[in-house]
């Protein structure tokens, strides 16, 4: 099973849809479609290859789902321009962790819904979920696009307290936000 999951992950990273579909056929033949890890790998592979409807078909047939499965579907829909479907899935998700919240914030950013992206960070904190460095990076990107320097500085303060500023993604997002502020002046 682990070699099959690894192969599906490689297909997702390389966007090798044709080979991924062949592996899907092997999954059906070997009757390992009940395995949650294989199912999650299939959903991720189809979502990253921009085949969200195929990903949804696998997702719907899975008897059990984990956070990875849900997050892959949310990211797939958001990045393919189906923001409303991503939001519906996110709201139906039984447990939301920092990765799921970050996928939603990034999805809003990619769709140009920067206000919703930034507000999602507040909702995440309200739900008691601790942001990770990717969450901060995505929220700072929304602040830069919104020209919301005050909010960006608030995030910068939190980032300093959590030592997240040493992360390259967060550091670049901070620089982008401040440069954009200087550039527009």
N, C-alpha and C positions, 0 to 999 in steps of 0.2 A: 504494500500500500504506500509506503513512504517513497519508493522510487517513482510510483505513478504520480503522487502529489508533487514531487520535485520536477518531474517532466512537465506537468501542467503549469507549474509556477514559471518554468523557463519559457513555455509557450506564451504565457501572459506577458512576461517581461519583453520578449522579442516580438510580440504581436503576431505570432505564428499561428494564425487561426486554422489553416488547413491541417497542420499537424495536430493541433489541439482537438479538432473534430475527430481525427483518427483515434486519438487517445480516448475521447468520449465513447467511441464505438467499442473500444476495448473494455471500458468500464462497464458498459451494458452487458457485453458478452461474459465477463468475469463475475457478474452479479455483485460487484462491490459498490453499486450505486447507493446502498444503504449507509455506507460509511460517511460520517459527517465531515471528515477531513478531505476525502475525495470530492464530496459534493461542494464543499467550500472552495476547493481548488478549481473545480469546473466553473462555478459562478464567477470567481475572480478572473479566470482566463477569458470567459466570454465578455465580461464587463470591460476588461482592459483592451479587448479587441473591438470595442464599440458595438458589440452584438448584445445589447441590453435585453432584447426580447428573448433571445436564446438563454441568457443568464436567468431571466425571470422564469422561464419554463423549468430550468433545473431547480431553481429556488422553490418554486411551487410544489415540485414533486418530492422535496426533501422531507423526510419524516421528522427530523430534528435539525435545528439551525443554531449556530453559535454567533458570537459578536462579529467574527470575521466575515461570515456569510452575509449578515445584515449590512455591515459597513461596505462590503464590496458592491452590493446591490445599490445602496445609497450613492456611493461614489460614481458607479456606472451611469445611473440615471442623471445625476447632476452634471457630469462631464459630457453627457450626450445631449444636453439641452432640455431634459425632461425634469425641470426643477420641481414642478408640482408633485410629480410621482415620487421624487426623492424625499420631499417633505412629508408626504403621506406615509412612506415606509419608515422614515425616521420617527414619526409620531407613533407608529404601531410597534416600534421596536421595544421588546420587553425590558432590556437593560441597556442603558446608554453609558458608554465609557468615554474617556478622553479621545480615543481614536474615532469613534462614531461622531462625536461633537465636532472634531476637527474636520472630518469629511464633509459635514454639513456646512461648516463655515467656509471651507475651501470651495465647495460647490456654489455657495452664494457668491463668493468672489468671482468665480469663473463665469457666472451668469451676469455679473455686473450689479448684483443686489448687495452693495456694500453696507448699506444701513442694516439690512437683515443679518449680514455676516457679523457686524459688530454687536448687534443686539443679542445674537446667539451666544456670544461670549458671556454676557451678563446672565442669560438664562442658564448657561452651563454652570456658572458659579452659584447661582441661586439653587440649582439642583444638587449642589454639594460635590460636583465633579471637579477634580483638580486638573487644570490645563497642563499640557506638556509643551515642549519647545515649539513643536509644529503648530500648536494652537495659537501660541503667542505670535508666531511669525505670520499666520493667516490673519489674525485680528489686526496686527500692525499694518498689513497690506491694505486692509479695508480702511483703516484710519488715514493712510496716505491718500487713497483715492477719494475719500470724503473730505479731505482737508480738515480733519478733526485732530489738530495738534494737541489740544487739551486732553482728549481721550487717549491719544497716543502716548503722551507724557505720563498719564496715569498707569498705562500698561508698562511703560518703561520703568516706573518706580517699582511695580510688582516684580518685573523681570530682574531688577537689581537685587531685590530681597531674596529671590529664589535662586540666584546665581545662574539663571538661564541665559544671561547676556553672553556667556562664554560659548554658546552654541552658534555655529556659523550662520544658520538660517535666521535666527533671531537677530544676530548682529547686523546682517545684511538688510533685514527688514527695518531695523531701527535707522540705519544709514539712509535707506531709500526714503523713509518717512521724513527725516530731517532735511535731506537734500531737496525733496519735492517742496517742502515748506519754504526753503531759501529760494528755490528756482521760481516759484510763483510770485514771490515778493518783488 
